[in-house]
Amino acid sequence: MLKILFLFPSEYMAEFARPVLADLCPEIIVDHCQPSKTLEVVARYMAKGVGIVGARGGINQVLLENKVDIPVVDIPVTAFDSIKAVTRARSLGKNIAVLALSQMVEGIQFLASSLGIAVTQYTVTHNQDYDKAVREAVANGAEVIVGGVLATEAAKRLGVANSLLQLGEESLLRAAREALRLQEALDLESAKSDLFRVVMNASREGILVIDEAGIITGANGAAGEIFKGRALPGRSIAQIIPQLGRGGKKVVPQSPEQFLVSVGKETLVCDAVPIRRDKKVYGAVFTFQQTSRIQQMEAMIREGLYARGHVARFRFSDIIGDGEAVRKAVELAGDYAETNSGVLILGETGTGKEVFAQSIHNASKRASGPFVAVNCAAIPTQLLESELFGYVGGAFTGASKEGKPGLFEVAHGGTIFLDEVAEMDYANQSRLLRFCQERVVVRLGSYKVVPVDVRIIAATNKNLEEFVRGNKFRDDLYHRLNVLRLTLPPLRERGSDIRLYAEAFLRQFAEDSGRSLSLSPGAVRILEQYSWPGNVRECQNVMERVAARLKNGAVTAALLEEMLGPQLRFPPAAPCLADALPRKTAPSPRANRQTREILAALEASKGNHGEAANALGIDRSTLYRRMKRLGLEY
């Protein structure tokens, strides 16, 4: 695992940071040095396994200017830190000069002016003569210097009042969390790269086999291409790779070895693996890989898995809610995760269908495999087939010469999530049905059959049964997808969980700016009464708007109503069951089956349309349409 170093320009800052960072992650290393010693100190720590550095001010600038070969996390100076420094300076003198790097005090003049404090800003660099800069500021009338460690130390030497831009706990923790997230991503990337190298070794781009005397007994075509113009079988491996046998090095390795080999202008990675039987070495296998090819493939893994998002981030523990509806959904989804069958997730837009899909994947035996999410409505119909099933080079105008694997192939060994599956056209539904039956893909323009091991999780906010009846969705495909069914309740039916969602989002947005926000009882009532047509996604957006407006304190009902704006609407009060029954008809032997089912569900739910719809396995909107068609007034 890559180690994390937080480097500060003073011992005082390092001592402040140690206990704060230790509470978050005891493994984070904390040290201090002058900016001029930054590269020397960082190089020493890199040799000990440090792969991420957190820094601020001059140290950060030195690392960025010299383009060190590890990620650098900036420790920001927050608005609160700037205000504290300027306010402290105001108590020491009237004319204030700010001497700091531009990225450290961005917006400080605006913040100071909003407090009625005038400041003059001087932009400096880490290698500047700070004594000269302080003298210049004093000559221009400055009485107090505000800045980082170098600026305030220069002011102290010259006897000028000063106020340090101190290190804030919030900015420190924010940078540390970012470093930990980066550490996790880099470790995962490193693991993927290691896995890739194993696969490359198995492909054996170039292979030389030697006997116990070091004589080449076999070579593949790739090895012949690498060592052009040389007869390989029958020759000593030491003649082909002169560095073998030098310095007491054995020609036949006794344990796995890896080293670089130069062939002409090409540098190759050579892996030597002994052939053992009954603890005796009978020869070895040498495999050769082009370093340029390794770098290209590692870059492809980074782009393919991270940039395209083929990793599931959510788990069941991330799902908010302790109400019965959510608890039952999570429990059922957990049971589904233990199987390998397909899952059909039903729910309105914004109810968290992909969160449940990712959680099922991460709780399953396929968790180490890819999670490929496909929005069937976002890909044009004419491109959906090639995206899902891939194509060979030249399959159609504009196709890549190398061809491209489809998303089903990319998801091999993992899970593919087909969101908005109801929007798929009939032709692609047929292709999907064939895959569900055969578990093989045939790329566009090819006849080659490629077996694929993948679990399908589909989702939609439409009523697929109605789509089937309207000939918009294949009946046979519907039954293939609808093996395990999971219906997610809309937010308006989650009761007290609505408050939990709102508080979680509010806390998230407030923490980003170092504030403390809460919900008033009146605001909670508005949240629980509102219909939330956009569900969880709408709740998140509303809380982001609230956090942007409110600086600190409790969110009032008035502010929440203002944020909800013109779309503010509440579901109608549930009518009594008598009003839900038909005015001119009542259940009778002649009543049709659908009417009897609806009335029975309403009776059992005491007139609650949401519970009745769930009992019938349909959406609330579908229940309303059927009641209207059957003359059931409500």
PETA-V253678 format. One record per backbone hydrogen bond with DSSP energy under -0.5 kcal/mol. NH is the residue of the N-H (numbers start at 1). CO is the residue of the C=O. E is the energy in kcal/mol with one decimal. If there is no record, write none. Layout:
nh:NH co:CO e:E
nh:NH co:CO e:E
//
This chain:
nh:3 co:49 e:-2.2
nh:5 co:52 e:-2.7
nh:6 co:29 e:-3.1
nh:7 co:5 e:-0.6
nh:7 co:54 e:-2.5
nh:8 co:31 e:-2.1
nh:14 co:10 e:-1.8
nh:15 co:11 e:-2.6
nh:16 co:12 e:-1.9
nh:17 co:13 e:-2.3
nh:18 co:14 e:-1.9
nh:19 co:15 e:-0.7
nh:20 co:16 e:-0.8
nh:21 co:17 e:-2.9
nh:22 co:18 e:-2.5
nh:23 co:19 e:-1.6
nh:24 co:20 e:-0.9
nh:25 co:21 e:-3.5
nh:28 co:25 e:-1.8
nh:29 co:4 e:-2.9
nh:31 co:6 e:-2.1
nh:33 co:8 e:-2.2
nh:37 co:34 e:-2.1
nh:38 co:35 e:-1.4
nh:41 co:37 e:-2.4
nh:42 co:38 e:-2.9
nh:43 co:39 e:-2.2
nh:44 co:40 e:-1.6
nh:45 co:41 e:-1.9
nh:46 co:42 e:-2.6
nh:47 co:43 e:-1.6
nh:48 co:45 e:-1.1
nh:49 co:46 e:-1.7
nh:50 co:45 e:-2.0
nh:51 co:3 e:-2.6
nh:52 co:3 e:-1.4
nh:53 co:71 e:-2.1
nh:54 co:5 e:-3.1
nh:55 co:73 e:-2.2
nh:59 co:56 e:-1.0
nh:60 co:56 e:-0.9
nh:61 co:57 e:-2.1
nh:62 co:58 e:-2.4
nh:63 co:59 e:-2.1
nh:64 co:60 e:-2.2
nh:65 co:61 e:-2.7
nh:66 co:62 e:-2.0
nh:67 co:64 e:-0.9
nh:68 co:63 e:-1.6
nh:71 co:51 e:-0.8
nh:73 co:53 e:-3.3
nh:74 co:72 e:-0.6
nh:75 co:55 e:-2.5
nh:76 co:74 e:-0.9
nh:78 co:76 e:-0.8
nh:82 co:78 e:-2.2
nh:83 co:79 e:-2.6
nh:84 co:80 e:-2.3
nh:85 co:81 e:-2.0
nh:86 co:82 e:-2.6
nh:87 co:83 e:-2.8
nh:88 co:84 e:-2.2
nh:89 co:85 e:-2.0
nh:90 co:86 e:-2.2
nh:91 co:87 e:-1.0
nh:92 co:89 e:-1.6
nh:93 co:89 e:-1.3
nh:96 co:94 e:-0.7
nh:96 co:118 e:-0.7
nh:97 co:144 e:-2.9
nh:98 co:120 e:-3.2
nh:99 co:97 e:-0.6
nh:99 co:146 e:-2.9
nh:100 co:98 e:-0.6
nh:100 co:122 e:-1.6
nh:104 co:101 e:-1.2
nh:105 co:101 e:-1.1
nh:108 co:105 e:-2.2
nh:111 co:107 e:-2.1
nh:112 co:108 e:-2.8
nh:113 co:109 e:-2.6
nh:114 co:110 e:-1.9
nh:115 co:111 e:-0.7
nh:115 co:112 e:-1.0
nh:116 co:113 e:-1.5
nh:117 co:112 e:-2.8
nh:120 co:96 e:-2.4
nh:122 co:98 e:-3.7
nh:124 co:100 e:-1.3
nh:128 co:125 e:-1.4
nh:130 co:128 e:-1.2
nh:133 co:129 e:-1.9
nh:134 co:130 e:-2.6
nh:135 co:131 e:-2.4
nh:136 co:132 e:-2.3
nh:137 co:133 e:-2.1
nh:138 co:134 e:-2.7
nh:139 co:135 e:-2.7
nh:140 co:136 e:-1.3
nh:141 co:138 e:-2.0
nh:142 co:137 e:-2.3
nh:143 co:95 e:-3.1
nh:144 co:95 e:-1.9
nh:145 co:161 e:-2.4
nh:146 co:97 e:-3.1
nh:146 co:144 e:-0.5
nh:147 co:163 e:-1.5
nh:148 co:99 e:-0.7
nh:152 co:148 e:-2.5
nh:153 co:149 e:-2.4
nh:154 co:150 e:-1.9
nh:155 co:151 e:-2.0
nh:156 co:152 e:-2.2
nh:157 co:153 e:-2.1
nh:158 co:154 e:-1.5
nh:159 co:156 e:-1.3
nh:160 co:155 e:-3.1
nh:161 co:143 e:-0.7
nh:163 co:145 e:-2.6
nh:165 co:147 e:-2.7
nh:166 co:164 e:-1.6
nh:168 co:166 e:-0.6
nh:172 co:168 e:-2.1
nh:173 co:169 e:-2.6
nh:174 co:170 e:-2.3
nh:175 co:171 e:-2.1
nh:176 co:172 e:-2.2
nh:177 co:173 e:-2.6
nh:178 co:174 e:-1.9
nh:179 co:175 e:-2.3
nh:180 co:176 e:-2.4
nh:181 co:177 e:-2.4
nh:182 co:178 e:-2.4
nh:183 co:179 e:-2.5
nh:184 co:180 e:-2.3
nh:185 co:181 e:-2.2
nh:186 co:182 e:-2.8
nh:187 co:183 e:-2.5
nh:188 co:184 e:-2.1
nh:189 co:185 e:-2.4
nh:190 co:186 e:-2.7
nh:191 co:187 e:-2.3
nh:192 co:188 e:-2.3
nh:193 co:189 e:-2.3
nh:194 co:190 e:-2.4
nh:195 co:191 e:-2.4
nh:196 co:192 e:-2.4
nh:197 co:193 e:-2.2
nh:198 co:194 e:-1.7
nh:199 co:195 e:-1.9
nh:200 co:196 e:-2.6
nh:201 co:197 e:-2.4
nh:202 co:198 e:-1.9
nh:203 co:199 e:-1.6
nh:204 co:200 e:-1.2
nh:206 co:288 e:-0.6
nh:208 co:286 e:-2.4
nh:209 co:218 e:-2.7
nh:210 co:284 e:-2.5
nh:211 co:215 e:-1.9
nh:212 co:282 e:-0.7
nh:214 co:211 e:-1.9
nh:216 co:235 e:-3.2
nh:217 co:209 e:-3.5
nh:218 co:209 e:-1.4
nh:220 co:207 e:-1.5
nh:224 co:220 e:-1.7
nh:225 co:221 e:-1.8
nh:226 co:222 e:-1.9
nh:227 co:223 e:-2.6
nh:228 co:225 e:-0.6
nh:228 co:226 e:-0.9
nh:230 co:227 e:-1.4
nh:232 co:230 e:-0.6
nh:234 co:216 e:-2.9
nh:235 co:232 e:-2.0
nh:237 co:214 e:-2.8
nh:239 co:236 e:-1.2
nh:240 co:236 e:-0.9
nh:241 co:237 e:-2.8
nh:242 co:240 e:-0.5
nh:244 co:241 e:-2.1
nh:246 co:243 e:-1.3
nh:248 co:245 e:-0.6
nh:249 co:246 e:-1.9
nh:253 co:251 e:-0.7
nh:257 co:272 e:-2.5
nh:259 co:270 e:-2.2
nh:261 co:268 e:-2.7
nh:263 co:261 e:-0.6
nh:263 co:266 e:-3.0
nh:264 co:262 e:-0.5
nh:266 co:263 e:-2.1
nh:268 co:261 e:-3.3
nh:268 co:266 e:-0.5
nh:269 co:289 e:-3.1
nh:270 co:259 e:-3.3
nh:270 co:268 e:-0.6
nh:271 co:269 e:-0.5
nh:271 co:287 e:-2.5
nh:272 co:257 e:-2.7
nh:272 co:270 e:-0.5
nh:273 co:271 e:-0.6
nh:273 co:285 e:-2.4
nh:275 co:283 e:-2.7
nh:276 co:274 e:-0.7
nh:277 co:280 e:-2.2
nh:280 co:277 e:-1.5
nh:282 co:275 e:-3.0
nh:282 co:280 e:-0.5
nh:283 co:275 e:-0.6
nh:284 co:210 e:-1.4
nh:285 co:273 e:-2.6
nh:286 co:208 e:-3.3
nh:287 co:271 e:-2.4
nh:287 co:285 e:-0.5
nh:288 co:206 e:-1.9
nh:289 co:269 e:-2.1
nh:291 co:267 e:-1.6
nh:294 co:290 e:-1.9
nh:295 co:291 e:-2.2
nh:296 co:292 e:-2.0
nh:297 co:293 e:-2.5
nh:298 co:294 e:-2.5
nh:299 co:295 e:-2.1
nh:300 co:296 e:-1.9
nh:301 co:297 e:-2.2
nh:302 co:298 e:-2.2
nh:303 co:299 e:-2.6
nh:304 co:300 e:-3.4
nh:305 co:301 e:-2.8
nh:306 co:301 e:-0.5
nh:306 co:302 e:-1.9
nh:307 co:302 e:-1.3
nh:308 co:303 e:-1.2
nh:309 co:306 e:-0.6
nh:310 co:305 e:-1.4
nh:313 co:311 e:-0.5
nh:318 co:315 e:-2.0
nh:319 co:316 e:-1.4
nh:327 co:323 e:-2.6
nh:328 co:324 e:-2.6
nh:329 co:325 e:-1.8
nh:330 co:326 e:-2.8
nh:331 co:327 e:-2.3
nh:332 co:328 e:-2.6
nh:333 co:329 e:-2.6
nh:334 co:330 e:-2.4
nh:335 co:331 e:-1.7
nh:336 co:332 e:-2.1
nh:337 co:333 e:-1.9
nh:338 co:334 e:-0.7
nh:338 co:335 e:-0.9
nh:339 co:336 e:-1.7
nh:343 co:456 e:-1.7
nh:344 co:484 e:-3.1
nh:345 co:343 e:-0.5
nh:345 co:458 e:-3.1
nh:346 co:344 e:-0.5
nh:346 co:486 e:-3.0
nh:347 co:460 e:-1.5
nh:351 co:348 e:-1.5
nh:356 co:352 e:-2.0
nh:357 co:353 e:-2.2
nh:358 co:354 e:-3.0
nh:359 co:355 e:-2.1
nh:360 co:356 e:-2.6
nh:361 co:357 e:-2.1
nh:362 co:358 e:-2.8
nh:363 co:359 e:-1.5
nh:364 co:361 e:-1.4
nh:367 co:364 e:-1.3
nh:369 co:366 e:-2.2
nh:371 co:310 e:-1.4
nh:372 co:370 e:-0.5
nh:372 co:415 e:-2.6
nh:373 co:371 e:-0.6
nh:374 co:417 e:-3.1
nh:376 co:374 e:-0.9
nh:376 co:419 e:-2.4
nh:378 co:375 e:-1.2
nh:379 co:375 e:-0.8
nh:380 co:378 e:-0.5
nh:383 co:380 e:-1.7
nh:384 co:380 e:-1.4
nh:385 co:381 e:-0.7
nh:387 co:383 e:-2.1
nh:388 co:384 e:-2.5
nh:389 co:385 e:-2.8
nh:390 co:386 e:-1.6
nh:391 co:404 e:-2.3
nh:392 co:444 e:-2.2
nh:394 co:400 e:-0.6
nh:395 co:392 e:-1.7
nh:399 co:396 e:-2.3
nh:403 co:400 e:-1.0
nh:404 co:391 e:-2.7
nh:406 co:389 e:-0.5
nh:407 co:387 e:-2.5
nh:408 co:388 e:-2.3
nh:410 co:406 e:-2.1
nh:411 co:407 e:-1.8
nh:412 co:409 e:-1.6
nh:413 co:453 e:-3.9
nh:414 co:411 e:-2.8
nh:415 co:370 e:-2.4
nh:416 co:455 e:-2.8
nh:417 co:372 e:-3.3
nh:418 co:416 e:-0.7
nh:418 co:457 e:-2.4
nh:419 co:374 e:-2.7
nh:419 co:417 e:-1.0
nh:421 co:418 e:-0.6
nh:421 co:459 e:-2.2
nh:423 co:420 e:-1.8
nh:424 co:421 e:-1.6
nh:429 co:425 e:-1.9
nh:430 co:426 e:-1.7
nh:431 co:427 e:-1.5
nh:432 co:428 e:-2.5
nh:433 co:429 e:-2.5
nh:434 co:430 e:-2.2
nh:435 co:431 e:-2.0
nh:436 co:432 e:-2.5
nh:437 co:433 e:-1.8
nh:438 co:434 e:-3.0
nh:439 co:435 e:-3.1
nh:441 co:450 e:-2.3
nh:443 co:448 e:-0.5
nh:444 co:390 e:-2.8
nh:446 co:443 e:-2.1
nh:450 co:441 e:-2.8
nh:451 co:449 e:-0.6
nh:452 co:439 e:-2.1
nh:454 co:452 e:-0.8
nh:455 co:414 e:-2.0
nh:457 co:416 e:-2.5
nh:457 co:455 e:-0.5
nh:458 co:343 e:-2.8
nh:459 co:418 e:-2.3
nh:460 co:345 e:-1.8
nh:464 co:462 e:-1.1
nh:467 co:463 e:-1.9
nh:468 co:464 e:-2.5
nh:469 co:465 e:-2.2
nh:470 co:466 e:-2.1
nh:471 co:468 e:-1.6
nh:472 co:467 e:-3.3
nh:473 co:467 e:-1.2
nh:478 co:474 e:-2.1
nh:479 co:475 e:-1.8
nh:480 co:476 e:-1.4
nh:481 co:477 e:-2.4
nh:482 co:478 e:-2.5
nh:483 co:481 e:-1.7
nh:484 co:342 e:-1.3
nh:484 co:481 e:-0.5
nh:485 co:483 e:-0.5
nh:486 co:344 e:-2.7
nh:488 co:346 e:-3.2
nh:488 co:486 e:-0.5
nh:493 co:490 e:-1.6
nh:494 co:491 e:-2.0
nh:497 co:494 e:-2.2
nh:498 co:495 e:-1.8
nh:499 co:496 e:-0.6
nh:500 co:496 e:-1.2
nh:501 co:497 e:-2.4
nh:502 co:498 e:-2.5
nh:503 co:499 e:-2.8
nh:504 co:500 e:-2.2
nh:505 co:501 e:-2.5
nh:506 co:502 e:-2.6
nh:507 co:503 e:-2.6
nh:508 co:504 e:-2.1
nh:509 co:505 e:-2.4
nh:510 co:506 e:-2.3
nh:511 co:507 e:-2.5
nh:512 co:508 e:-1.2
nh:513 co:509 e:-0.6
nh:513 co:510 e:-1.1
nh:514 co:511 e:-1.2
nh:515 co:510 e:-2.6
nh:518 co:553 e:-1.8
nh:520 co:555 e:-2.2
nh:524 co:520 e:-2.2
nh:525 co:521 e:-2.0
nh:526 co:522 e:-1.9
nh:527 co:523 e:-2.5
nh:528 co:524 e:-2.3
nh:529 co:525 e:-1.4
nh:530 co:526 e:-2.0
nh:531 co:569 e:-2.2
nh:535 co:532 e:-1.3
nh:536 co:350 e:-1.4
nh:537 co:350 e:-0.7
nh:537 co:534 e:-0.7
nh:538 co:534 e:-1.1
nh:539 co:535 e:-2.2
nh:540 co:536 e:-2.3
nh:541 co:537 e:-1.9
nh:542 co:538 e:-2.6
nh:543 co:539 e:-2.3
nh:544 co:540 e:-1.8
nh:545 co:541 e:-2.1
nh:546 co:542 e:-2.4
nh:547 co:543 e:-2.5
nh:548 co:544 e:-1.5
nh:549 co:545 e:-1.2
nh:549 co:546 e:-0.6
nh:550 co:546 e:-2.6
nh:553 co:516 e:-1.8
nh:555 co:518 e:-3.3
nh:556 co:554 e:-0.5
nh:560 co:556 e:-2.1
nh:561 co:557 e:-2.5
nh:562 co:558 e:-2.0
nh:563 co:559 e:-2.3
nh:564 co:560 e:-2.2
nh:565 co:561 e:-1.7
nh:567 co:564 e:-1.0
nh:568 co:565 e:-2.2
nh:571 co:529 e:-0.8
nh:579 co:576 e:-0.9
nh:580 co:576 e:-0.9
nh:580 co:577 e:-0.5
nh:581 co:577 e:-0.8
nh:581 co:578 e:-0.7
nh:591 co:588 e:-1.6
nh:596 co:592 e:-2.0
nh:597 co:593 e:-2.4
nh:598 co:594 e:-2.4
nh:599 co:595 e:-2.6
nh:600 co:596 e:-2.3
nh:601 co:597 e:-2.2
nh:602 co:598 e:-2.5
nh:603 co:599 e:-2.3
nh:604 co:600 e:-2.4
nh:605 co:601 e:-2.0
nh:606 co:603 e:-0.9
nh:607 co:602 e:-2.7
nh:608 co:605 e:-1.1
nh:609 co:607 e:-0.8
nh:612 co:608 e:-2.3
nh:613 co:609 e:-2.7
nh:614 co:610 e:-2.2
nh:615 co:611 e:-2.3
nh:616 co:612 e:-1.6
nh:617 co:613 e:-0.9
nh:617 co:614 e:-0.7
nh:618 co:613 e:-2.5
nh:623 co:619 e:-1.9
nh:624 co:620 e:-2.2
nh:625 co:621 e:-2.1
nh:626 co:622 e:-2.4
nh:627 co:623 e:-2.4
nh:628 co:624 e:-2.3
nh:629 co:625 e:-2.4
nh:630 co:626 e:-2.2
nh:631 co:628 e:-0.9
nh:632 co:627 e:-3.4
nh:633 co:631 e:-1.0
//
